[in-house]
Amino acid sequence: MNYCADTRAAPDDTVRGGHRRTGNRMGTLLVSGLLLLLSGCASFTPQALQDWPDPARVQSQTERGVTVSAGILSDQEAERLYGVDLTTVGLQAIWLRIENPTEHGRWLMVSALDPNYFAPDEAAVLFYPILTGQDEARLAQHVRDLAIPLKTPAGGVTEGYVLAPRHEGGRYLMVSLVGRQQVMNFGFAITLPGGDFDFERLDPAAIYAGAERPDLDLEQLREKLRALPCCAADKDGRAAGDPLNLVMIGNSDDILASLSRAGWSFTQVINFDTVRRMAGAAISGAAYPVAPVSPLYFMNRPQDLALQRARNTILQRNHLRLWLAPFRFQGKSIWVGQVSRDIDIKATTSSSTLTTHVIDPNIDEAREHVLQSLLVAGSVTRFGFVAGIEPASAANPHTNLSDDPYFTDGLRLVVVLSGNTTTSPDAVGFFEWRESMDPLGK
């Protein structure tokens, strides 16, 4: 059944656009109804992208003679190219170019890029309820034409798009090529600026402009980290907030690449639009995977960067804040951080949003989650633990600015990040400083 005009009332078992349409497609009918309510009928009007690829937004890597380039279209660019609004069905267009001058063909492992990617016809059919029969067939062919071939032949070049679930702010892309018992992996941390993300305001060079950041040796690093304050604070610096239980070593590109590869999402800044969206998500219980993270203060400034791993509801997420430190280690930047797991929301007058998250009191488990997510992603070259927080038990906990209790073994996780380079777990080194306890107390 087609819901738009000019459909000639074909029976449910009619083949249109090369696809058999049956009357028993409950999922498609539900999507159809929603699209019709929101959008009404639409026309299919694709346009060529004259300004793509944009060199400023494309990344390239070469391995063993094979070069892969990757980028993500903005929502507006994707709508022009595909002739339909991909955001209405939650999709995003990822652009790839593979140059293979070798003697062997290479297969693109699309499931490594995103296990939930959409095949061309699978994506096209989502728009059928708002198109005429003729436009259905045109759209299906257009989406097929835009798709990148799965095999790049020897001496050949392939270029095209993969449609995947939409990620706001950007995402980590793992492009995996297989051929002749050989696997090549190319990793890209692609940001997609939209004006509302905190990474867009990050300028590491400006934070300590004109100031020297000394490069510490191993023992100096340990002493510096042990001597840090226990906790972040409020804007006036008068109250102890959540504990500083995380240290990451790597330049800003390493931070974005390693954490996004490990499944951490970028966060939006707090403004009228994001607060309104956050309030709506809190009322409905909906997901908001890039929701703002409220400011805490260290070294007299709010966090320089925040990331999160969200659940399917705004009430729960694992989130971290990072501050660039005024010293370095082996030429790389050091970021002092705080990580905790949000498990609920409560009202408060101390926040501009009038709400705040309630943290899981077992903050060491949240710290362990960061480490494990990075290890699984191959984003760690070395890690260890250093003392620096007064230990507290579940029976006699500390409290943060929101009066949430928390307990800890008092250690800070120190992680050296690998950036776009993947490190096998058996090649990870250790700082032989302190050994952490099982955070679950087993």
Number of C-alpha atoms within 10 A of each C-alpha: 18 20 18 17 12 11 13 11 10 13 12 13 13 14 12 14 19 12 14 10 17 13 11 10 9 10 8 15 15 11 15 20 15 14 19 16 10 10 11 15 17 18 12 18 14 15 13 11 11 8 8 13 17 11 10 7 15 16 16 16 14 13 10 9 11 17 16 25 19 25 27 23 19 17 18 11 18 22 19 15 20 20 19 19 20 22 14 13 14 12 20 25 25 21 21 22 19 25 20 21 17 14 10 14 17 25 16 19 18 19 13 15 18 17 11 12 18 18 15 21 17 13 20 22 17 17 26 26 24 23 24 22 21 13 18 24 18 15 26 21 16 18 21 17 13 18 19 20 18 14 18 23 18 14 13 16 17 16 17 17 23 23 23 20 17 17 16 21 22 19 23 24 21 20 22 19 23 16 14 9 5 8 12 15 16 20 23 26 24 20 21 20 15 13 12 18 23 21 21 16 12 13 11 14 9 9 14 13 9 8 10 10 15 11 16 16 11 11 8 12 16 17 14 12 19 16 12 13 15 19 20 28 24 19 14 9 15 9 13 18 23 26 26 25 29 24 24 22 26 22 19 20 11 22 24 26 25 30 25 27 26 21 17 26 25 27 24 24 23 20 13 10 11 18 18 13 14 23 16 14 17 18 11 11 15 15 18 23 23 24 24 22 21 17 19 22 20 24 14 13 15 18 23 21 25 26 27 25 21 22 16 12 16 26 22 23 23 21 21 23 25 24 23 24 18 16 17 21 18 12 14 15 21 25 26 22 28 27 27 27 25 21 16 16 15 11 12 13 9 12 12 12 18 12 17 20 21 20 24 20 21 20 23 27 18 23 22 16 16 23 20 15 18 24 22 14 18 23 31 28 22 19 21 20 23 23 23 22 20 13 14 16 12 12 8 11 15 21 17 17 15 16 10 16 20 23 21 23 19 19 24 28 24 25 25 24 26 21 26 21 18 19 19 14 16 7 11 15 13 14 16 10 12 13 12 17 12 11 16 8 5 5
